[in-house]
Amino acid sequence: MRPLPSILHLDMDAFFASVEQAAKPSLRGKPVIVGGLGQRGVVSTCSYEARVFGVRSAMATAVARRLCPNAAYLWPRFVAYREISELVMAMLRELSPLVEQLSVDEAYVDLAAGPYGPVLAEATLAEGVELIRAIAEDLRADIERATGLTASVGAASSKLMAKIGSEQAKPNGLVLVTPGQERAVLGPLSVRALPGVGPATEQALRRAGLLTVAEVADQSEEELVRLLGRAHGSGVALMARGLDGRAVVPDRDAKSVSVEDTYEVDLMERDQVLFELDRLAARCVRRLKAAGRSGRTVVIKVRRFDFSTLTRSETLPGPTDDARVIADTARRLAEQVSLAGGIRLLGVGVSQLAEYTQEDLFAQAAAELAEQEGEGGDESDESDAEAPPTAAAVQPFREQVWLPGQDVVHAEHGRGWVQGSGVGRVTVRFETPDSPPGRVRTFRIEDPALTPAEPLPLRPRGPSEQP
């Protein structure tokens, strides 16, 4: 264990919902729920105003609607969240090269490995605690100044206690656990606060009359091994005593990149499936390129109407991040799957990742073939008849869909976001992060003056404007 609380755990407060409130002035201070909005939808994040009504992350959206019917229910805008995440993670890397990013809004930082390391190594406990507190407070202030969003930070001598600290600091706070305080902080907590203690482990401990971390810490390791098994019991025994020697591990390497969608209405037509595969392949490639990666193996995931799930894969001659190649491979794989009865979920992924893309002859060949087919279209109709339909050819199966929360721009009224749509109409509130709450207007769903738009950057806000 470290002599100083030099590990930080940063967690952005209600991240997705806070980004939406920052981007949409009319939602500030109001309940906001972000996630899937259909019958199968799940809450991804909710604002603190929504939590007052009992709404929580991972709750079914249908349940959330019953608890908080007047909230704003929005689809996630991952492009906006990713941009802010990258800005925040860059700030963390200025403090240390050892940043372990757990998710888009959460990370560990090892201050001892950064510029402050030499000073901390020479500091007394009191001096080190004072410096770490100042670093953490400056970090939170810098994030709020740059994004207008708040973050909670825990500082401790281990990853376990730093995360416990950030949870106790929420929202918009800092909790610093000095060495020696671990058991006092952990003791009153539920056993579920310990890493690796899920519902099954909790039940096993509950049957033994162990409800709090303090009660678990009072048990011998042998007793916990008897209850939970050798590996799990030993780990829980250490964690309950606040003992955690795990290092901050930067650049956790993903083994694959994938995207998937669940559909409100099962896909019944092969052309619909092919169109969706094209769209998923394009999203997958955007993620690949954002990570600076390429991959050799293309995988599709298909969940049928009866919930049976199939995967099919094909390994290419070399790594690629070419959308045409990945989409064409996904289409070939789909030919191996029966679509009878309907498809409720589709996914496209790429594995065997590499940090580079070869001069991909496979991709070049596909592009040249497409060009040749375009040039020779007037000479023969046979190749067109045999080729799989393109996404453009499938468009008639899909009318324009406007998602709640989506960024749009209108030729006359300017920038805004979709409040809702249905029965051939779409309702838009015209406002931006810098404007006062805007006016609402309704248009025909196919209005040519209304088009999707990229998110605008956020601006910092004063205390009176904080969500």
C-alpha positions as a printed NumPy array, in Angstrom:
array([[  0.   ,   0.   ,   0.   ],
       [  1.179,   3.517,  -0.792],
       [  2.168,   5.99 ,   1.905],
       [  0.195,   8.765,   0.136],
       [ -3.278,   8.924,  -1.5  ],
       [ -1.697,   9.433,  -4.928],
       [ -4.252,   7.497,  -7.024],
       [ -7.185,   9.554,  -8.318],
       [-10.468,   8.178,  -9.607],
       [-12.413,  10.684, -11.698],
       [-16.06 ,  10.173, -12.62 ],
       [-18.043,  12.771, -14.578],
       [-21.388,  13.546, -12.924],
       [-24.416,  12.077, -14.765],
       [-22.297,  12.479, -17.871],
       [-24.644,  11.884, -20.807],
       [-27.527,  13.745, -19.158],
       [-25.259,  16.618, -18.1  ],
       [-23.976,  17.005, -21.666],
       [-27.58 ,  17.189, -22.891],
       [-28.486,  19.807, -20.292],
       [-25.413,  21.846, -21.218],
       [-26.273,  21.648, -24.921],
       [-29.996,  22.361, -24.486],
       [-30.779,  25.449, -22.35 ],
       [-34.455,  24.526, -21.982],
       [-33.485,  21.301, -20.136],
       [-31.244,  22.819, -17.485],
       [-32.521,  22.041, -14.003],
       [-35.11 ,  19.579, -15.37 ],
       [-35.275,  15.75 , -15.378],
       [-33.37 ,  14.318, -18.35 ],
       [-33.116,  10.617, -19.19 ],
       [-30.781,   9.314, -21.901],
       [-30.972,   5.797, -23.319],
       [-33.059,   3.479, -25.454],
       [-36.584,   4.818, -25.821],
       [-38.557,   1.857, -27.173],
       [-40.247,  -1.072, -25.473],
       [-36.877,  -2.783, -25.015],
       [-35.036,   0.386, -24.057],
       [-32.812,   0.774, -21.   ],
       [-31.785,   3.97 , -19.193],
       [-28.132,   4.754, -19.867],
       [-27.825,   7.874, -17.684],
       [-30.277,  10.151, -15.913],
       [-29.86 ,  13.609, -14.43 ],
       [-29.967,  14.163, -10.688],
       [-33.364,  15.809, -11.124],
       [-34.669,  12.483, -12.499],
       [-33.058,  10.47 ,  -9.707],
       [-35.297,  12.248,  -7.196],
       [-38.169,  10.268,  -8.752],
       [-36.347,   6.936,  -8.336],
       [-34.973,   6.65 , -11.879],
       [-31.602,   4.875, -12.088],
       [-29.137,   3.756, -14.747],
       [-29.813,   0.288, -16.24 ],
       [-33.526,   0.604, -15.388],
       [-35.991,  -0.291, -18.131],
       [-37.103,   2.889, -19.88 ],
       [-40.732,   1.782, -19.567],
       [-40.34 ,   1.749, -15.767],
       [-38.616,   5.143, -15.843],
       [-41.532,   6.605, -17.804],
       [-43.94 ,   5.485, -15.094],
       [-41.776,   6.988, -12.347],
       [-40.967,  10.243, -14.157],
       [-43.408,  10.787, -17.043],
       [-42.553,  14.468, -17.514],
       [-38.812,  13.993, -18.057],
       [-37.097,  14.671, -21.371],
       [-36.303,  11.261, -22.904],
       [-33.412,  11.49 , -25.369],
       [-31.397,   9.154, -27.568],
       [-27.639,   9.166, -26.849],
       [-25.463,  11.463, -28.981],
       [-22.194,   9.564, -28.761],
       [-20.291,  11.956, -31.024],
       [-20.853,  14.781, -28.527],
       [-19.951,  12.613, -25.526],
       [-16.782,  11.331, -27.165],
       [-15.508,  14.831, -27.978],
       [-15.838,  15.94 , -24.355],
       [-14.377,  12.659, -23.1  ],
       [-11.271,  13.139, -25.239],
       [-10.816,  16.647, -23.842],
       [-11.125,  15.437, -20.239],
       [ -8.787,  12.47 , -20.77 ],
       [ -6.193,  14.808, -22.302],
       [ -6.308,  16.856, -19.087],
       [ -5.706,  13.714, -17.046],
       [ -2.7  ,  12.759, -19.171],
       [ -1.115,  16.113, -18.361],
       [ -1.025,  14.935, -14.734],
       [  0.469,  11.51 , -15.439],
       [  1.292,   9.101, -18.271],
       [ -0.492,   6.41 , -16.231],
       [ -4.174,   7.006, -16.998],
       [ -6.446,   3.973, -17.008],
       [ -9.63 ,   4.909, -18.825],
       [-12.504,   2.694, -17.709],
       [-15.227,   4.247, -19.843],
       [-16.065,   7.43 , -21.71 ],
       [-16.51 ,   9.317, -18.407],
       [-14.36 ,   7.482, -15.844],
       [-10.631,   6.948, -15.29 ],
       [ -7.856,   6.308, -12.772],
       [ -4.743,   8.517, -12.62 ],
       [ -1.462,   7.645, -10.885],
       [ -0.04 ,  10.988,  -9.712],
       [  3.164,   9.357,  -8.458],
       [  4.177,   8.609, -12.072],
       [  3.664,  12.166, -13.311],
       [  5.326,  15.568, -12.951],
       [  4.336,  15.782,  -9.288],
       [  5.912,  12.397,  -8.52 ],
       [  9.309,  13.674,  -7.302],
       [  7.686,  16.24 ,  -4.989],
       [  5.296,  13.632,  -3.573],
       [  8.173,  11.21 ,  -3.005],
       [  9.872,  13.742,  -0.703],
       [  6.713,  15.009,   1.024],
       [  5.484,  14.172,   4.495],
       [  1.979,  12.737,   4.83 ],
       [  0.492,  16.148,   5.659],
       [  2.355,  17.882,   2.809],
       [  1.453,  15.149,   0.327],
       [ -2.225,  15.185,   1.287],
       [ -2.35 ,  18.976,   0.897],
       [ -0.705,  18.86 ,  -2.528],
       [ -2.912,  16.018,  -3.793],
       [ -6.032,  17.825,  -2.615],
       [ -4.917,  20.955,  -4.476],
       [ -4.184,  18.957,  -7.655],
       [ -7.596,  17.29 ,  -7.551],
       [ -9.45 ,  20.56 ,  -6.924],
       [ -7.563,  22.262,  -9.755],
       [ -8.428,  19.359, -12.061],
       [-12.127,  19.612, -11.265],
       [-12.049,  23.375, -11.793],
       [-10.21 ,  23.012, -15.112],
       [-12.755,  20.487, -16.377],
       [-15.652,  22.727, -15.421],
       [-13.955,  25.744, -16.987],
       [-13.334,  23.902, -20.269],
       [-16.623,  22.015, -20.604],
       [-19.158,  23.542, -18.23 ],
       [-19.577,  20.059, -16.68 ],
       [-18.772,  18.843, -13.188],
       [-16.768,  15.827, -12.036],
       [-16.342,  13.966,  -8.774],
       [-12.92 ,  12.758,  -7.639],
       [-11.715,  10.261,  -5.087],
       [ -8.068,  10.203,  -3.965],
       [ -6.562,   7.295,  -2.044],
       [ -3.596,   4.968,  -1.795],
       [ -5.38 ,   2.261,  -3.838],
       [ -7.754,   1.977,  -6.78 ],
       [-10.415,   0.43 ,  -4.539],
       [-10.501,   3.34 ,  -2.123],
       [-10.162,   5.99 ,  -4.83 ],
       [-13.304,   4.671,  -6.515],
       [-15.151,   4.45 ,  -3.199],
       [-14.09 ,   8.051,  -2.593],
       [-15.434,   9.34 ,  -5.894],
       [-18.763,   7.605,  -5.292],
       [-19.042,   9.268,  -1.906],
       [-18.044,  12.615,  -3.43 ],
       [-20.94 ,  12.687,  -5.902],
       [-22.139,  15.005,  -7.168],
       [-19.438,  17.585,  -7.846],
       [-17.171,  16.841,  -4.896],
       [-13.83 ,  15.493,  -3.703],
       [-13.207,  12.817,  -1.063],
       [ -9.634,  12.06 ,  -0.03 ],
       [ -8.995,   8.858,   1.94 ],
       [ -5.699,   9.04 ,   3.807],
       [ -3.75 ,   5.838,   4.5  ],
       [ -5.096,   4.144,   7.622],
       [ -8.695,   5.33 ,   7.09 ],
       [ -9.627,   2.5  ,   4.728],
       [-11.487,   0.242,   7.155],
       [-13.32 ,   3.147,   8.767],
       [-14.566,   4.293,   5.345],
       [-15.43 ,   0.805,   4.065],
       [-16.953,  -0.641,   7.235],
       [-20.506,   0.788,   7.08 ],
       [-20.92 ,   0.097,   3.358],
       [-22.93 ,  -2.75 ,   1.858],
       [-20.898,  -5.728,   0.704],
       [-21.909,  -4.789,  -2.867],
       [-19.457,  -1.872,  -2.638],
       [-16.565,  -4.322,  -2.995],
       [-15.283,  -5.098,  -6.521],
       [-16.387,  -8.531,  -7.688],
       [-19.303,  -8.8  ,  -5.256],
       [-22.373,  -9.194,  -7.412],
       [-25.848, -10.547,  -6.636],
       [-24.725, -14.186,  -6.259],
       [-21.823, -13.366,  -3.911],
       [-24.029, -10.979,  -1.965],
       [-26.573, -13.764,  -1.446],
       [-23.873, -16.171,  -0.239],
       [-22.636, -13.61 ,   2.276],
       [-26.165, -12.682,   3.309],
       [-26.977, -16.324,   4.093],
       [-23.997, -16.256,   6.453],
       [-25.351, -13.099,   8.107],
       [-22.73 , -10.804,   6.535],
       [-24.361,  -7.605,   5.268],
       [-21.698,  -4.905,   5.647],
       [-18.047,  -4.693,   4.661],
       [-17.098,  -4.465,   8.366],
       [-18.804,  -7.797,   9.055],
       [-16.94 ,  -9.397,   6.154],
       [-13.619,  -7.894,   7.317],
       [-14.122,  -9.488,  10.739],
       [-14.194, -12.976,   9.199],
       [-11.063, -15.024,   8.731],
       [ -9.811, -15.635,   5.195],
       [-10.42 , -19.358,   5.732],
       [-14.102, -18.726,   6.472],
       [-14.537, -16.558,   3.372],
       [-12.778, -19.174,   1.248],
       [-15.206, -21.773,   2.602],
       [-18.15 , -19.537,   1.672],
       [-16.957, -18.219,  -1.698],
       [-14.214, -20.516,  -2.968],
       [-10.442, -20.172,  -2.936],
       [ -9.751, -17.361,  -5.421],
       [-12.87 , -15.281,  -4.797],
       [-12.819, -15.7  ,  -1.021],
       [ -9.182, -14.588,  -0.739],
       [ -9.826, -11.535,  -2.919],
       [-12.906, -10.467,  -0.951],
       [-10.982, -10.905,   2.329],
       [ -8.281,  -8.482,   1.153],
       [-10.675,  -5.927,  -0.316],
       [-12.837,  -5.886,   2.831],
       [ -9.744,  -4.831,   4.792],
       [ -8.99 ,  -2.091,   2.283],
       [ -5.991,  -3.928,   0.838],
       [ -5.652,  -3.445,  -2.909],
       [ -2.318,  -3.536,  -4.707],
       [ -3.629,  -3.237,  -8.258],
       [ -1.614,  -0.877, -10.448],
       [ -3.017,   1.826, -12.716],
       [ -2.707,   0.264, -16.169],
       [ -2.813,   2.706, -19.117],
       [ -3.991,   2.021, -22.66 ],
       [ -6.105,  -1.026, -22.011],
       [ -5.981,  -2.641, -25.429],
       [ -9.318,  -3.524, -26.982],
       [ -9.439,  -6.896, -28.702],
       [-12.239,  -5.848, -31.059],
       [-14.425,  -2.959, -32.173],
       [-18.128,  -3.557, -32.74 ],
       [-21.528,  -1.899, -32.94 ],
       [-25.02 ,  -3.33 , -32.797],
       [-28.661,  -2.218, -32.901],
       [-31.859,  -3.745, -31.53 ],
       [-34.946,  -2.997, -33.635],
       [-38.383,  -2.067, -32.364],
       [-39.933,  -3.95 , -35.3  ],
       [-38.229,  -7.143, -36.437],
       [-36.562,  -6.865, -39.843],
       [-38.392,  -9.147, -42.264],
       [-36.873,  -8.308, -45.65 ],
       [-33.346,  -9.199, -46.741],
       [-32.912,  -5.762, -48.324],
       [-33.652,  -4.175, -44.955],
       [-31.003,  -6.372, -43.324],
       [-28.432,  -5.484, -45.975],
       [-29.14 ,  -1.788, -45.55 ],
       [-28.678,  -2.066, -41.78 ],
       [-25.421,  -3.988, -42.227],
       [-24.092,  -1.191, -44.454],
       [-25.035,   1.374, -41.83 ],
       [-23.501,  -0.644, -38.966],
       [-20.312,  -1.222, -40.964],
       [-19.954,   2.533, -41.494],
       [-20.363,   3.149, -37.73 ],
       [-17.867,   0.4  , -36.933],
       [-15.317,   1.937, -39.293],
       [-15.738,   5.356, -37.666],
       [-14.855,   3.771, -34.324],
       [-11.905,   1.93 , -35.843],
       [-10.491,   5.1  , -37.37 ],
       [-11.061,   7.108, -34.208],
       [ -8.915,   4.537, -32.384],
       [ -6.287,   4.523, -35.149],
       [ -6.798,   0.797, -35.677],
       [ -7.616,  -1.674, -38.429],
       [ -8.581,  -5.341, -38.304],
       [ -8.509,  -8.596, -40.23 ],
       [-11.594, -10.471, -39.048],
       [-15.119,  -9.211, -39.751],
       [-17.879, -10.586, -37.508],
       [-21.643, -10.228, -37.737],
       [-24.07 , -10.944, -34.92 ],
       [-27.682, -11.853, -35.663],
       [-30.429, -12.311, -33.06 ],
       [-33.536, -13.849, -34.569],
       [-37.19 , -13.428, -33.611],
       [-36.986, -16.365, -31.168],
       [-33.967, -14.798, -29.369],
       [-31.556, -17.351, -30.802],
       [-28.248, -15.597, -31.501],
       [-25.813, -16.497, -34.276],
       [-22.393, -15.142, -35.204],
       [-20.496, -15.541, -38.44 ],
       [-16.955, -14.362, -39.219],
       [-14.509, -14.099, -42.089],
       [-10.778, -13.34 , -41.912],
       [ -9.425, -11.081, -44.655],
       [ -5.957, -11.307, -46.289],
       [ -4.777,  -8.232, -44.343],
       [ -5.997,  -5.635, -41.833],
       [ -8.365,  -2.978, -43.156],
       [-10.415,  -0.016, -42.041],
       [-12.157,   0.329, -45.406],
       [-15.925,   0.687, -45.021],
       [-16.631,  -0.881, -48.421],
       [-14.618,  -4.005, -47.614],
       [-16.16 ,  -4.45 , -44.178],
       [-19.701,  -3.868, -45.47 ],
       [-19.247,  -6.279, -48.387],
       [-17.845,  -8.935, -46.04 ],
       [-20.757,  -8.459, -43.641],
       [-23.179,  -8.895, -46.546],
       [-21.496, -12.155, -47.572],
       [-21.72 , -13.437, -44.018],
       [-25.419, -12.549, -43.868],
       [-26.045, -14.89 , -46.8  ],
       [-25.184, -17.761, -44.419],
       [-27.999, -16.882, -41.995],
       [-31.691, -17.628, -42.393],
       [-33.872, -14.55 , -41.98 ],
       [-37.128, -16.499, -41.719],
       [-39.321, -15.163, -38.929],
       [-37.528, -11.824, -38.622],
       [-34.379, -10.297, -37.14 ],
       [-34.498,  -8.3  , -33.886],
       [-30.778,  -7.439, -33.508],
       [-27.832,  -6.976, -35.864],
       [-24.205,  -6.26 , -35.083],
       [-21.   ,  -5.749, -37.062],
       [-17.545,  -5.996, -35.526],
       [-13.872,  -6.233, -36.421],
       [-11.277,  -8.243, -34.476],
       [ -7.594,  -9.185, -34.846],
       [ -6.829,  -5.49 , -34.546],
       [ -3.632,  -3.888, -35.794],
       [ -2.156,  -0.446, -35.247],
       [ -1.84 ,   0.188, -38.948],
       [ -3.631,  -0.37 , -42.224],
       [ -1.707,  -1.979, -45.043],
       [ -1.924,  -0.582, -48.54 ],
       [ -4.952,  -2.786, -48.702],
       [ -5.074,  -4.46 , -52.109],
       [ -8.375,  -5.998, -51.1  ],
       [ -9.916,  -2.56 , -50.548],
       [ -8.322,  -1.16 , -53.697],
       [ -9.682,  -4.039, -55.74 ],
       [-13.174,  -3.47 , -54.367],
       [-13.009,   0.234, -55.169],
       [-11.7  ,  -0.41 , -58.691],
       [-14.411,  -2.989, -59.294],
       [-17.084,  -0.528, -58.221],
       [-15.61 ,   2.117, -60.522],
       [-15.494,  -0.296, -63.446],
       [-19.105,  -1.31 , -62.831],
       [-20.101,   2.348, -62.793],
       [-18.309,   3.038, -66.078],
       [-19.717,  -0.054, -67.778],
       [-23.297,   0.275, -66.61 ],
       [-24.684,   1.161, -70.028],
       [-23.197,  -1.893, -71.729],
       [-24.802,  -4.697, -69.751],
       [-27.578,  -5.152, -67.218],
       [-26.444,  -8.598, -66.073],
       [-23.94 ,  -7.464, -63.45 ],
       [-26.506,  -5.067, -61.978],
       [-29.039,  -7.853, -61.689],
       [-26.636, -10.132, -59.845],
       [-25.048,  -7.565, -57.541],
       [-26.448,  -7.126, -54.033],
       [-28.55 ,  -3.979, -53.627],
       [-26.75 ,  -0.903, -52.338],
       [-27.848,   1.111, -49.318],
       [-29.241,   3.769, -51.658],
       [-31.371,   1.166, -53.411],
       [-32.831,   0.065, -50.085],
       [-33.703,   3.593, -48.939],
       [-37.42 ,   3.239, -49.772],
       [-37.743,   0.763, -46.884],
       [-36.822,   3.535, -44.412],
       [-38.554,   6.888, -44.119],
       [-36.662,   9.75 , -42.49 ],
       [-36.372,   9.041, -38.774],
       [-35.903,  11.902, -36.301],
       [-34.66 ,  10.852, -32.874],
       [-35.42 ,  12.833, -29.697],
       [-32.355,  14.905, -28.828],
       [-30.898,  14.751, -32.342],
       [-29.076,  17.851, -33.623],
       [-30.697,  19.458, -36.666],
       [-30.474,  22.622, -38.729],
       [-33.316,  24.339, -40.574],
       [-32.668,  26.506, -43.614],
       [-34.779,  29.343, -42.18 ],
       [-34.749,  28.875, -38.39 ],
       [-31.17 ,  27.69 , -37.849],
       [-29.84 ,  25.216, -35.278],
       [-31.992,  23.164, -32.931],
       [-32.781,  19.689, -31.657],
       [-35.617,  17.217, -32.093],
       [-38.127,  17.134, -29.238],
       [-40.194,  14.369, -30.793],
       [-41.785,  13.025, -33.938],
       [-44.784,  11.003, -35.064],
       [-47.799,  10.891, -37.391],
       [-45.785,  12.516, -40.133],
       [-44.587,  15.469, -38.06 ],
       [-41.344,  16.383, -36.274],
       [-41.147,  18.951, -33.462],
       [-37.934,  20.951, -33.09 ],
       [-36.786,  23.352, -30.375],
       [-34.477,  25.977, -31.846],
       [-31.715,  26.751, -29.352],
       [-27.962,  26.274, -28.978],
       [-25.64 ,  25.929, -25.975],
       [-25.058,  29.711, -26.057],
       [-28.672,  30.816, -26.504],
       [-31.568,  31.27 , -24.076],
       [-34.286,  28.585, -24.158],
       [-35.635,  28.533, -27.695],
       [-38.954,  28.388, -29.482],
       [-40.637,  25.196, -30.646],
       [-41.856,  24.597, -34.188],
       [-43.374,  21.609, -35.977],
       [-42.647,  20.501, -39.548],
       [-43.55 ,  17.751, -41.953],
       [-41.263,  14.791, -41.324],
       [-39.882,  15.005, -44.885],
       [-39.431,  18.801, -44.889],
       [-36.407,  19.361, -47.198],
       [-35.359,  22.457, -45.228],
       [-34.676,  20.331, -42.116],
       [-31.477,  18.275, -42.074],
       [-29.393,  16.42 , -39.447],
       [-26.414,  18.323, -38.028],
       [-23.251,  17.659, -36.054],
       [-23.222,  18.678, -32.359],
       [-22.032,  22.166, -31.48 ],
       [-19.223,  22.512, -28.919],
       [-20.257,  23.292, -25.355],
       [-19.38 ,  26.522, -23.588],
       [-18.505,  26.903, -19.905],
       [-21.354,  28.184, -17.727],
       [-21.486,  30.285, -14.62 ],
       [-22.691,  28.919, -11.247],
       [-26.249,  30.109, -11.814],
       [-26.471,  28.129, -15.053],
       [-25.196,  24.788, -13.738],
       [-27.642,  21.887, -14.315]])
